[in-house]
Amino acid sequence: MLSIQEVGLSILGDNPKNFYILGGSEYGIKDKYIEILVSKIGSKLEYETVSEVINLMSKHHIIPLQPQVYIVRYDKDFVSKAKDLADKVLSLNIVGTLVLIYEDEKDITKLDKSFPGNTAVISAIDTKLMQKYLKSDFPELDKQTIEYAAKNAFNYYQAKSICKCLNAVRDKIILSEKQMVALFDIQPNYSHNDVQVAVASRNFNALVYIAEHYDGDLQNILYQILRVMIELDKVQSSRYSNSPLKEYAKNWKPTDIYWMFNHTYEAIKSLRSGYTIEVKDLITYLGALMVFKNIPETRLLK
């Protein structure tokens, strides 16, 4: 599989590939890469299936085809036939560049087996890189507006849409962060990574806030707490760990990790036993335990 750096350098370079499969959740970067390819090649055409493009490129044309960017989105049929079609697609004389767009991780895993030199996962980018892209996209927008958009948007695509709207206003207006969030109805959406950082840093306020705005089953947060404790235990057991939670390990003594894991396990067990209790209350309780200098033993709270 191509790394995001490899696919970026390839598309930005003088000789982009004639075939890419772009997966991952960051649609905005995929769209940006397509725009770059179109600027280099000339125009684009969208097709429903890869088979249509294969048929087009396999026929003899009296009037030669002009280079274009051919885009196919979410073609499930191609995923199921990728292994059988791999040799044909890779030997195809594509006049321009074919770009396949996917999001489902399972689809990308299957496609990567047949096309490892053409497949890349475009995952969410961090706020700093998002700001860099937005400044390039909208040089006339003020720095503060770009920072607010990057900070609050769910991904680059949403941030770019916000900046595009504000850039279109004839008489430029400056919005406060609160006004921007309200105007564009930006709803917070937190990932497992956000939960893990809040727990590992023993940040009670952050954990409770995430629970209040979490878009999904709140029980997932309980399982993430267990995972953080396991990960912190691994970090403390190996000086060579490259875990993203390594910097937070100093916040936890081995006994704290042990008892926090037990408290969370007991919370999950109480839910499975059918007790009438709100998951959000359990998360608040566990978050409050993190405030203690020493995590209490489970038997002391029974």
N, C-alpha and C positions, 0 to 999 in steps of 0.2 A: 504493500500500500504506500502511496505517496504521502509524505508529510505535508502539512499545510504550508510549510516554507517552500518545499519543492514545487508544489503546484502553483504557488504564488509567483515564484521566480520564473517558472516555465511560461505562465500566461503573460507576465509583464515583460518577458524577454523578446528577442527578435524572432524566435522560431518556436511558437507555441505548438503543442501536440495537435494532431488532427482528431483526437478522441479523448474526452474526459468523462468520468463518472463522479459527480459531486454529491456526497451525502452529508448528513449532520443537520443540526437544528438551526444553524445560523444562515437563514435564507438571504439575508441582506448581503453577505459576502459573496454568496453564489451569484446573486444578481449583479454585484459589482464586477465580478470576474467576467460575466457574460457581456457587460457593457464594454469592458476593456477589449475583449475579443472582437466585438462588433466594430469598435473604433479602428482596429487593425485590419479586419477582413472586409468590412463594408456594409453588410446588412445581415438580418437574421430571418429564419423561417421556423415556425413551430409545427411539429408533427405529433400525432396521437401515439404512434408506436415506432419502435426501432425498425420493425419490419418494413415500414413505408420508406424509411431512409435507405435501407439495404437495397430494396427494389429500385429506388431512384438511382443509386450509385452503380447498380449492376447492369443497367440498360445502356445501350449505345444511343447517344444523342447527336442529331444532325447539327444542332446549334449547341456548342459546348456549354456545360454548366459553368456559371460564374461562382467564385468562392463565396460562401456564406457560412454563417453560424447556424447549425441545425440543432434545435432544442427539442428534447422529448422529456416529459415529466411523468414520473411515477408509473412507468410501464411495467406492471407486475408480470405480464406474459413473458417479457424478455428475461426477467429474473429467473423464471422457471426453466427457460431454454438456454440460459447463458453458457452453460458448459458445452452444449452442442453447437452453439453459434460462435464460440470464441475465435476459432481459426478464421472463419469467414469474415467476421467483423474486423479483426486485426489485420487481415490482408486486403481489406476493402480500400479502394482508391477514393477516399473522401475528399471532395473538392471543397476545402474549407475546414471547418472543425465541427464535430458532433459532440454535443454536451448533454449528458443524461442527468436528470435531477431526481434525487431520492432523499427520503428522510428516515424511513424505517431502518433501524440498526441491523435487523435480520437480513434485509435486502442487500445492504452494503457488504455484510459479511460474506454472503453468497457470491456477489459480483466480484469481490476482491480475489476470490479463489481463482477465477477465470481471467481477471484483468488487473493483476497487482500493480502493473506499471501505469495504469490509467485512473485508478480509483483513489479518492481522497475524502476524508471526513472533515467537514468545515464546522467545527464546534463553536460555541459562544466565545466571543473574544472579551478581554478585560476592558475596563473603563478607559484606561490610558490609550490603548490602541484604538478604541472606538472614537475617542476625541481626535486622535491623529487623522483618522479617515474622514471624520466630519469636517475638520478644518480644511482638508483638501477638497471635499465636495462643496463646501459652502464658505469660501474665503471671505465673503462680505459679512457673515454673521459674527456677532460679538462673542468673545471668548466665554462669557458667563452663560449665555444661552446654550452653547455647545456643551459646556460642562454639566448643566442641569439636564439636558436631553440624554447625555451619555449615562449619567448617574441614575436616572429614574426609569429609562426605557427598559423593556424586557430583553431586547436584543438590538443589534445594529440596524436591522431593517426598520424597527419601530422608531428608533432614534433618528434615522435618516428621514422618515416620513414626517416627523415632528419638525425637523429643521427645514424640510422642503416647504411645509406650510408657512412657517414663520418667515422664510426667505422670500416668499411670494407676496408678502404684505408690502404694499407700495410705500407707505410711510412706516418705516421700521419701528416696532414697539419692543420694549424691554420688559419681560415678564419676570416676576419673582419665581423662585422654585415652587412655592405653594400654588401660585396662579397657573403655572405650566401644568402641574399635576392635575389640577381641577379642570382646566380647559380641555386637555386631551384625554381626560378620564383614565389616567395611567393607574392600572391596578398592580400592586406589588405581586410578584410571583417568585417564590423562594425555592431554591434547589436543595438537594441533599447536602451539597458542599456548604451552603449557608448555615444549615442546621449544625453541621459538624464543627464549623469554626466557632459558632456561638457557644456550643457545649465545651469544646476544647479550651476556649479562652475563659470559661466560667463566667460568661456574660449573661446574667439573669434577665436583664431588660431586653436584650436582643432575642433571647430564646422565647420569651413570652410574646414579644411583638411578632415574631415569625409565626408562632402558633395562632395568633389572632388573624393573620392574613394568609395563612397557608392554603394553597389551592390543591387540595388532595386529601387523602385519608390521614387524619392526625396520628393514627397509630404508627404510621411510617416514621414519625419523629421519635417515638419510643425506640424503635429498632435502630435508628441512626445513633441514638445515645449509646446503645449496646456496642455498636460498631466502633464508635469513638473510643470507648473504654478498652476494647480489644486492640485497637490501633495504638493507643497510648502505651499500653502494656508492651507491645512489640517494640515501640520506639525506645522505651527505657531498658529493654533487654538487649539492644544492639546499638553500639556507637556508630555503626555505618548506615543506619537507616536513612532513606531518602524520602520518608513520608512527608506529605504536605502539612501534617500536624506536628512535625518535629519541634517547631519553635514554641509550641504550647505545652510540651511535656513537662517543662519546669514548674508549671502551675499545679502539678498533681504529684502527690506522694503515692507510692504503691498501694498503701492501705486505702487512700481516697478512691483510687481506681477500682479496687476490689469492692468496696462498699457501695459505690455509685452503681456499679454493674448489678449488684444484688438488689438494690432499691428499684432499679428499672425493671429487672426480671420479675420482682414481686408485683410491680404495677401491671405488667403485661399479664401475669398469671391471674390477677384479680379481675381483669377484663374478660379473660377466657372463662373464668368461673361463673360469669353471669351477674356479677355484682352491678347494681345500678350506680354508675359513676361516670362523670364526664371526662373524656380523654384530656380535654384542655385543662381540667383541674389537676389531673395527674402530672401533666407537663409543668404546670406552675409549681406544684409541690416539688418535683425533681429539680427544677430550676432554683428553687429556694434553698435546697440542700447544698447547691454549689457555692452559695454565699458563705457557708460555714468555713472556718479555717480548716477544720477537720471534718470530713464527711461522717456523720453519725453511723454507728452500726445499726443494722436493720432491727435487731432485737431490742434496741433501746427505744424504738418508736412504736413498738407493738403494745 
